[in-house]
Amino acid sequence: MNKRWRKVAVCVIAFSLMGGSMLFADSVYQKVRVWSNGKEIADGGYLIDGKTYVPAREMDALVVWDDSGKVKIIKPNVHITLFDSNDRVFGNVKTGKLKFRALTQVDSLSDNIAGVKLSITDPSGNTKDLDSRDLDSGQDDNFWYSTKEITYEFKSSGKYKIGIYMKATKNGDYSLVSEKVITAMN
C-alpha cells in the first residue's frame, strides 16, 4: 500500500507542476482587442511582456514577405480626392447614380509596386472594383493615380468606403493601403 501512495503522490506533484507551468505560460501573454481607425481588427492582437503585437496583414498596408523571412510593411501617404462630373470636389452624395473621378496622390513610397486599384464598399459590406492600373517597376517614390470617369449607383443611404489597394508583384494580391469614407443621403 505504501508504494501505491508514493505513486499517487508523485503523480499529484507532477500534475501540480504541469498545471503551474501552464498557468505561468498563460500569464505571459494575453489576447487583446485592437481597433485601427475606428474598426476592430479581426484577429486582434497579443499583449506579451507589456508590448502589443498585431498581425502585419491587419495594418492597412502592403505587407511583403521574402524568402529569407524578412517582412516589409509598405505604408505610403495616400490622399484621395473625388470629383463629380462638373469637376467639383465632394465627400457626401445623394442616393442614386453619380458620375465621378478619383485623383489619388501617393507619396513616401519606400518600394516599387506593381499595381494600384480603386474599389468601393457599400454600407452592407459589398465591394466592387472600380478602376485598376498596372505600374512600371521603375516608378518614383511618389506618383498620381487618376481614374477614368466612373458611374456608380449609391443605392441606399449610409457610409461608403472608397479604398486604394496596391500589390507588390504583378501576380500578387492587392492590399488596402488607404480609404476615404463618403456618406450617401436621401
Residue pairs with C-beta under 8 A, 6 or more apart in sequence:
28 48
28 49
29 46
29 47
29 48
29 49
30 46
30 47
31 44
31 45
31 46
31 47
32 44
32 45
32 46
32 47
32 52
33 40
33 44
33 45
34 40
34 41
34 44
34 45
34 52
34 54
34 58
35 41
36 58
36 59
36 60
37 60
41 54
41 55
41 58
42 58
43 55
43 58
44 54
45 52
45 53
45 54
45 55
46 52
46 53
47 53
56 63
56 71
56 73
57 63
57 175
59 73
59 75
60 75
60 175
60 176
60 177
60 178
60 179
61 73
61 74
61 75
61 175
61 177
62 73
62 74
62 75
62 113
62 166
62 167
62 168
62 175
62 177
63 71
63 72
63 73
63 74
63 175
64 71
64 72
64 74
64 111
64 168
65 71
66 72
72 110
72 111
74 109
74 110
74 111
74 113
74 166
74 168
74 177
75 177
76 106
76 107
76 108
76 109
76 110
76 142
76 177
77 105
77 106
77 107
77 108
78 104
78 105
78 106
78 164
78 177
78 178
79 104
79 105
80 102
80 103
80 104
80 162
80 164
80 178
80 179
80 180
81 89
81 102
81 103
81 104
81 105
82 89
82 90
82 91
82 100
82 101
82 102
82 103
82 162
82 180
82 182
83 89
83 90
83 100
83 101
83 102
83 103
84 90
84 98
84 99
84 100
85 98
85 99
85 100
85 149
90 100
90 182
91 180
91 182
91 183
92 182
92 183
92 184
92 185
93 154
93 182
93 183
93 184
93 185
94 154
94 184
94 185
94 186
95 154
95 155
95 156
95 157
95 184
95 185
95 186
96 153
96 154
97 151
97 152
97 153
97 154
98 151
98 152
98 153
98 154
99 149
99 150
99 151
100 149
100 150
100 152
101 146
101 147
101 148
101 149
101 150
102 118
102 130
102 131
102 145
102 146
102 147
102 150
102 162
103 144
103 145
103 146
103 147
104 116
104 118
104 144
104 145
104 146
104 164
105 142
105 144
106 116
106 142
106 143
106 144
106 145
106 164
107 141
107 142
108 141
108 142
109 139
109 140
109 141
109 142
109 143
110 141
111 168
112 135
112 137
112 138
112 139
113 135
113 139
113 166
113 167
113 168
114 134
114 135
114 137
114 167
114 168
114 169
114 170
114 172
115 132
115 133
115 134
115 135
115 166
115 167
115 170
115 174
116 132
116 133
116 135
116 145
116 164
116 165
116 166
116 167
117 129
117 130
117 131
117 132
117 133
117 164
117 165
117 174
118 129
118 130
118 131
118 132
118 145
118 147
118 162
118 163
118 164
118 165
119 127
119 128
119 129
119 130
119 162
119 163
119 165
120 127
120 128
120 130
120 152
120 160
120 161
120 162
120 163
121 127
121 128
121 160
121 161
121 163
122 128
122 154
122 155
122 156
122 158
122 160
123 156
123 157
123 158
123 159
123 160
123 184
124 156
127 163
128 152
130 147
130 150
130 152
131 147
131 148
131 150
133 145
134 170
135 143
145 164
154 160
154 184
156 184
157 183
157 184
157 185
157 186
158 183
158 184
159 181
159 182
159 183
160 181
160 182
160 183
160 184
161 179
161 180
161 181
162 179
162 180
162 181
162 182
163 176
163 178
163 179
164 176
164 177
164 178
164 179
165 174
165 175
165 176
165 177
166 174
166 175
166 177
167 173
167 174
167 175
